[in-house]
Amino acid sequence: MADEYTTISDLFIQQFITNKMNIYNFSAGPATLPLDVKKIIEQELYDWNGTGCSVMEVSHRSQEFTNMADENESLLRSLLKISDDYAVMLIPGGARLQYAMLPMNVSSTQGQAVYAINGHWGKEAVKEASRFCQASTTAEISASVYNSIPAYDEAELNTQADYFHYTSNETLEGVQWHHVPRTAGLRLCCDMTSDLMTRVVNIDDYDMIYASAQKNMGIAGLTLVIMKRDWIGQSINLLPTMVNYKTFADTRSFYNTPPTFPWYVMLQVLKWTEAQGGIKVMQQRNQAKSKKLYEYIDQSGFYQNKVEPLFRSEVNVPFWLHDEALDAKFLNQSSQAGLKALKGHKAVGGMRASIYNAMPESGVDALIDFMKKFEQKYG
Ligand SMILES: Cc1ncc(COP(=O)(O)O)c(C=O)c1O
């Protein structure tokens, strides 16, 4: 770490060395994992659950693995308060597969669907859905510049549509819905890839929620899909077995060989989340971390965040230097100071700090400390 920008106190450095951690990773995803989870993975690598081998080497049909899957589902249900009216499915293919699976399963080429667009991922979702149904968006429910969420008149919504879809947290732009959209009775579907588990959600408000795991539930390879059971298995399309929700709901995601290691990591992250106090505690921490960072950015004349305060994300904080010519220096020097992966997505530019559940408050403190020193030097 560079002396000039040593943002991490000696005490932390000592802890880092002891804990085999020497950086803060602000990656948007795959994102930083809790240190305790990595330690458990390391410990169990050679002997998982008394099997004498790692979890990667046992049959998914074995008693050990099915017990693990049961524990995972019951922890998901208790953390998120998911009732039995919903199926809990773990599906490979990432959140992007859900962009297609949803319309394939619940709509048709003649069917309609309404998409609210507030950023990059919503745009991708409607593009993919348009291949399978008449997916549309309107200016009323979509932003023209991705820095807010426009208010809309519910009465204007197309009530012939099969569902209403939105993205609760736009990961690139740092725009987050802090309310549940009104849908004039349409079924409500949400891509919660970057904020599920980071704040309290009332699952009963939704018909379908999905989130890939690599931000707040472990590593890439699995997407959690929570879906009202009464909406599953009604497809009028002839679907391949592996993209039919019924396959996953009926077999509890065991139809084929699932990605077993990501499943195991998910359980470790869920256990960690529970041990921290559950989702309410995660929400409190994320609010405290993001508040601190936004407050620092807002009072500075050197940095800025362009999102309207009401719609700012509690987990992805983009920021820009007023002088873009300093971007490269900022990224280079922050990286040397142990603050990694702060580059904003190329579609948005600038910087972005992803401060999901596993990012400790000390990471945000270290970032602010660095930003102050950088401002003093170049401001
Ligand atoms: C909100 C959101 N939706 C969808 C995706 C795409 O997820 P995946 O790469 O798992 O398909 C991402 C990825 O970062 C995301 O942040």
The ligand as a Gaussian input file, in Angstrom:
#p B3LYP/6-31G(d) Opt

LIG

0 1
 C      -29.574000      -5.611000     -11.533000
 C      -28.874000      -6.638000     -12.376000
 N      -29.600000      -7.420000     -13.183000
 C      -29.039000      -8.361000     -13.941000
 C      -27.680000      -8.563000     -13.946000
 C      -27.085000      -9.648000     -14.804000
 O      -26.797000     -10.717000     -13.977000
 P      -26.107000     -12.052000     -14.496000
 O      -24.729000     -11.678000     -14.921000
 O      -26.170000     -12.961000     -13.318000
 O      -26.917000     -12.554000     -15.652000
 C      -26.873000      -7.769000     -13.125000
 C      -25.415000      -7.981000     -13.096000
 O      -24.665000      -7.280000     -12.498000
 C      -27.486000      -6.785000     -12.323000
 O      -26.760000      -6.009000     -11.508000

